[in-house]
């Protein structure tokens, strides 16, 4: 059973194939799932190897969650507040792309607070200059 995804699935580790087949089926086309299932069947994995792969996947998921929930440090918050703008938002996007979801969210929040502060400051200055 050869399809367009067979070569790609053959390059995956046992752990990656188990994730594709068991946890992320909705993220893949049915042909890719079939290729992953066929590749797993052709490898004739023992129960011990499957258990090791499942443990490896659990560790990787825990690391991913730790990264996603890591808070933004004060330096970046201060930078985002003092200099809100496109460059800081690009840094936020970089954090998000690297899996640091909480950092990206906090940087966006600090940027919005900084922008609001400067808008309020301009309004107050314009009122007092009348």
HELIX and SHEET records of a PDB file:
HELIX    1   1 UNK A    6  UNK A   10  1                                   5    
HELIX    2   2 UNK A   14  UNK A   22  1                                   9    
HELIX    3   3 UNK A   25  UNK A   27  5                                   3    
HELIX    4   4 UNK A   30  UNK A   43  1                                  14    
HELIX    5   5 UNK A   47  UNK A   68  1                                  22    
HELIX    6   6 UNK A   74  UNK A   82  1                                   9    
HELIX    7   7 UNK A   86  UNK A   97  1                                  12    
HELIX    8   8 UNK A  101  UNK A  128  1                                  28    
END                                                                             
